[in-house]
Amino acid sequence: GVSPFMTNASDPAIDSNPTDGVGTVWANTTSGEMFVLTDATAGENVWINVGAGDGDVAPYAGHLGGTGIFFTIAASGAPSSVQTHYVNIPTLGNSQSFGFSDISSPAHPSGVCGNNTRTVAAGGHNGSNYVTTIQTLNPSTKGNTTDFGDITQSRGSIQGLSSATRAVFSGGERGGNCLGAGYCPITFMDYISLNTGGTAQNFGSLANTVSTNHIRGGQGTCDGTYGFICGGYGGNSSATTAVYLDHVQKITIATTGNATTFGNLSLARYAGVANT
């Protein structure tokens, strides 16, 4: 028989529970993207994107399961060799060597995020040389990183966050002195599919409010549906000096668009870390 068919102006969600269950086809009348329901577990639906678009809709599978991955720079900070280390999260103990970068002239990586089967690190810099390379590894299998694609512009100090299927890289900086503050900030976000990699695509812009639309060294975190970009260091396009930021911005990971303001941290901060 013919599969049941639904139309809606937005993408389906994990709690979109259609009466007809598995096999239901959902068409987004705004974007033209189409999804098929492959798991009808209540509140944990899985919708596979079968159209020309990117990004499935599924319950968040977590970043790395029981393994924590750390990217480090060997030789006292000189980016001559990017090492990775890991810890087994349920077990106390020291970190152990996981592998090295398999990329020529590796840069100090940034924008680290991923899912249970793929960790990615985007961009970074080797001295004054900013790069576009996206590196990847499987957190379950020790080994070196490999090339997974490129972000849209060379930069470092990126905020990374991801759902189970999509990684978003926001803000960052490149060399120069654009604002008179010793750096050139990046105002946009780009993204890749964690399933396929390749060249990143534009996601949208950071929130265009005072001191928030140029951010480097903030923290990216998410719950699998929404992403949050927290704190950092920057200023808007009229700023002559950069400041530490306490702003929190929000995006919907499955839907491209500009970030919106969400709230504030209890204290302005820079170069922190975040987890889900």
Beta strands, then each sheet from edge to edge (+ up, - down):
strand 1: 5-8
strand 2: 25-28
strand 3: 34-39
strand 4: 46-49
strand 5: 67-73
strand 6: 82-88
strand 7: 96-100
strand 8: 108-114
strand 9: 119-126
strand 10: 129-130
strand 11: 133-137
strand 12: 146-150
strand 13: 159-162
strand 14: 166-170
strand 15: 173-174
strand 16: 184-185
strand 17: 188-193
strand 18: 198-199
strand 19: 201-205
strand 20: 215-216
strand 21: 219-222
strand 22: 226-234
strand 23: 243-252
strand 24: 260-269
sheet 1: 1+ 2+ 3- 4+
sheet 2: 5+ 6- 7+
sheet 3: 8+ 9- 10+
sheet 4: 8+ 9- 11+ 12- 18-
sheet 5: 13+ 14- 17+ 19-
sheet 6: 15+ 16-
sheet 7: 20+ 22- 21+
sheet 8: 20+ 22- 23+ 24-
end
